[in-house]
Amino acid sequence: MENNTIPPQPDEKALIAQAQQGNKQALSTLYQDHVQTIYRFMFYRTGDTMIAEDLTAEVFADMLTALPRYKERGLPFQAWLFRIARARLSDYWRKTKRREKYHHEIGNDGDLPQPGMTHTPIDFFEHRALQRALQYLTQAETEVIVLRFAGGLNHREIAQVIHSNANAVKSKMRRALRKLRRILQ
């Protein structure tokens, strides 16, 4: 793995330290800063709003438990949250015996029902055809696409989340986008 680490922003470092001391406002700010991104990741990995909400809640419950032990090691705080999210998602698939990505079609409720959601790279995913096309990608391909466009992470950050390197992520991203393009045509 490359040693290209991205430390948390100074303001976020202070928030994390305050949250570790039990400051409820700092915890709330960290939650508000990251909840939509984690929710989008869960939604596009499961295709179900209720499951995505439940899993997102589990991620932040795990964050509260693990935060006192969190140490900044050059990994962005958001990447640390995505690692927790990936673990919760793995647990979900294991519990439901659905190790492969979902194969049901996203129904009429396939739009993100989040009032006040900001305009972000998520706009890329608002087309139902694209949502359906994602089900034809492998789990690894879907994950890099979702982390990039729904999560807003760059190649290095994705590499840190999935324990890979930026060049491998770029290559996987290129293949996944090519495959998506073919599916959508």
PyMOL commands that set and color helices and strands:
alter all, ss='L'
color gray80, all
select helices_A, chain A and resi 10-20+24-46+49-69+77-95+108-110+121-125+128-134+139-150+155-162+166-184
alter helices_A, ss='H'
color red, helices_A
deselect
rebuild
show_as cartoon
